[in-house]
Amino acid sequence: MLDLGSSLMALIVTAVGGYLLGSIPFGVLVTRIFGLGDLRRIGSGNIGATNVLRTGNKAAALATLLLDGGKGAVAVMLARAVYGEDAAQVAAFSAFLGHLYPVWLGFRGGKGVATFLGTLIALAWPVGLAACATWLVAAVIGRISSLAALVAAALAAVWAAMLGHRELVWLIVVLATLVFWRHRENIERIRAGTEPRIGRRG
């Protein structure tokens, strides 16, 4: 396993590689491929799957969801295969940060929910599946994607602790904090009762 304290180059390679992979703006690319225009000028302007869904194209939204989640998972799995579990956590954080602040889009990225869930599945699939199930249940009940994301993020560390993956708790707390930070405007709209519901076109 990688000893990050004595392998600075491995740490740098893992962090940079994870960040660049996470920076790929799949939402923007998918909407262009589907001929839906510039996603940043649609709906909320966010580059994630929820905003893609506002175009009315469910296939494009699903593709964005899977690709945004997949890039986080791939970053984790590659780092784990090359350097070990410590590097996998570094890659998870870096890929997530890349999605939030992608170099390709002037550091104006998405809110990270799909990438957050993808990294969790790759780090510890029981925790990832529990977080996905939490999102699904909250989305079905509340019909608000951002609220479901916040509930899933808030409970993810709890699932990690309960499912025997305490080594991931602090990483998840950091990621979840960033999810809440990126959703601060959504939180205000939820409080005001003006947050759009799932499936509403923008």
N, C-alpha and C positions, 0 to 999 in steps of 0.2 A: 504493500500500500504506500502511496505517496506520503512522504513526510514534508508537509508544506513549509515547515520551518527551515528546512535545509535544501529545498529545491525551488528557488525563486523563479528560475526559468520555466519550470513545469507549471508553476502557479500562473505566471504571465501568459503562457501559451493557452492554458485552460480558460483563463478569464477572457482573453481577447477573442479566442475562438468561439466561446459561448456567447459573448456579446454580439459578435458579427452575425452568428446564426440567428440569434434572437431578434436582431435588427431587421431581418427580411420582412418587409411589409406585405404579407400575403393578402390581406384584405384589399389593398390598393391594386395589387397585381391581378387578383381574381376578378374584381369588378371590371377591370380593363379588358381582360380576356373574354368576359361574358358580354362586353359591349354596354356596360351599365354606366359608364362615365367615370369621373373622378370621385372616389368615395369621400374624399375630404370636403366635397361640396354637396354631399347628400346627408339629409337628416341631421344628426348631431355633429357630423364631421369626423367622428371617431373612426379608426381604421379596423375595428373589431367586427366579429360576426354579428352581433346584435344590430349594428348599424347597417351591415350588408343586408340583413333580413328586411330592413325598412325599404329596400328597393323592390321588395315583393318576390325576389328570386331566392327560393329556398335552397336550391342546389348550390348557388354561389355562397350563401350563408353557411351551409354545411361544410363546403370545401374550405372556407376560411377558418371555421371552427377547428376542423381536423388538422389543417396545416399549422395554425398558430399553436395548437396543443402539441402537435408533432415536433415542431422545431425545438421546443423545450425538452421534450422527451429524448430526442436524438442527441442534443447537447449533453444531457446527463449520461446517456448510455455510452457515447463515445469517450467521455472523460473517464468514466468508470472502467471501460475496457483498457484504456491506455495507462491510467495512473492510479485508479482505485477509488474507494468510497469518499475520501476527503475531497478529491478533485471533482467528484460527481456533485457534491454540494456547491462547490465554487462555480461549476458550470451552470447549475440550476439558477443561482443568484444572477450570474452574468447574463444568461439568456433572457431571464425575466426583465432585467434592467435594460437589455437591448430592445425588447419589445416596447417598454415604456418610453425610452429615449433613443430611437433609432438614428444612427448617423446618416442614413440614406434620406431621411425626411426632416433634416434640420433639427433632430432631437425632439420632434413632436410626434409622439406615438400613441399607442392604445392604452387601455386600462388594465390589461394583463391577465384577465380572468382565465381565458383558454390556456395561455402559456403557464399560468400558475397551476392549473389542474394537470396539464401535461407533464410538468416537472415532478409533481407529486406522484403521479402514476409510475413514472420511471424510477423515482427514488425509492418508493415503497408502495407497490400497487394496492395493498389493502387500504392504506391511508388515502391514496388518490381516488379509489373507487368510493370510499366513504364520503369524501368531499364532493365528488360528482353526484352521488345520490342525494346529499344534502342540498346541492344546488337545484336538482330536479324537483325534489319535494317542495322546496321553497318557491320555485318558479310556478309549479302547478297550483299551489295554494294562493300565492300573491299575484301571479301574472306580471311581475315586474322583474326584469332580468337583473338590474343593478342590485335590487334588494336581495335576490337569490344569491348573487355573487358575494355580497357582504356577509350574509349568513354563513355561506360555505367557507369563506375566508376566516371568519371569526371562530368557527368550530374545528377547522383543520388541525390546529395544534392540539386540541383536545383529543381528536381521533388518533393523532400520532402517539400521544401519551398512553391512551387506553389500549392501543393495538400493539404496544411493545416497541415503538420506534422513538424513544425519548431523545435519541441523538439528533433527531430532525426538528425538535420542538422550537429551538431558538431560531433556526433558519426560517421555519414556517411563520413564526411570529413577525420576523422582519418583513417577509414577503407579504403577509396579510396586512401589516401596517401600511405598506406601499399601496396595496389594493385600496384600502380605505382612503388614503391620501388622494389617489387618482379619482376616487368617486366622491370627492367632497361636494362637487356641484350637484351630483345625483342625490346625495344625502339631503341637501337643502330642498330639492324638488320633492323628494319623498315626504319630508316633513310638511311641505306646503300642499301635498296632494296633487302635484302637477307632473309627476314623473310618468313618461309614456309607458304603456303596457306592451308586453310581448306581442309582436305581429303588427303593430301599428306602423304604417308606412310614413316615411318622412317627406 
